[in-house]
Amino acid sequence: MTREAIVQAVIEIIKEIVPDEDCSALDPRRNLREQLQLDSMDFLDVVMELRKQYGIEVPEADYPKLATLASCADYLEPKLCAR
């Protein structure tokens, strides 16, 4: 999976969880929870969808590594490319 495909996959998951949020102008370096008003349950839903759709387990200690789209791609790229 390319880095761009990973970012798009995360955006698609977010769109499923919070369909009323506008994801068209997300800044990849800004905190997703601040940009989209995600609460902690929404964030956990994103983590659960990553596991469901891609088989990726994200330990709670790694949650901060999913704070931005850029950091999501950094974290997920080696896991998805190793498949």
N, C-alpha and C positions, 0 to 999 in steps of 0.2 A: 504494500500500500504506500502510495506517495504521501509526502507530508501534507500536500494540499487536500488529498482524499481523506486523510485523517481529520483535518480541520473541518472539512465538509461533513464528515460522519458525525462529529461532535455537535456541529450546528444542527444537523437533522435530528439528533437525539433531543437537543434542547427544544427544538420546535415541537416535538411530540409532547414534551412535558409541560411546556408553557406556550401553547399555541397563540396566545394573545400578544406575546412579546415580538417586537420587530428585531429580527436578527440580521437585517440587511446591512447595517452599518457598524457592526461590532469591530472594536479596536482590538487586534490580537494581543496587544501588550497590557491592556487594562483588565482589571478583575471582572470576571464574568458575573459574579453575584451582584456587584455594584451596578454594572451596565444593564442588567436584566431584572434586577430586583428579585433574584432567586433567593428563596429561603433555604434553610438547612434541609428540609425534606425534599425540595426540588433538586438540590445538589445530590442528595443520596439517590434519588431516582436516576440521575445521570449516571452515577457510578454503577447502579444496578443494571441499567441498560447496556453499559459497556460490557459487563459480565455476560448478560443474556445474549447480546448480538455478536460479541467478538471473543467470548471466553476469557476475558481479562479480569483477573482478580486484582483489585486495588486495595491494599491494606490501609486501614484508617490513618496510619502514620504518614502515608503518601498523599492524602487528600490535598494538602497545600500545593502539591505539584500539579494539580489540576485547576489552579486558580484562574489562569488566562488561556485563551486559545493557543497561544504560542507555547506555554508551558505544558498544555495537554499534548500537543504534537511532540514536544521534546520527550515527554514521559512515555507516550504510547508508541512512537515510531519504532524503537527497538523491539518492543513486545509484538507488534503487528508484523514487522518485517522478518522476525525469527520464525514465522510460520511456514 
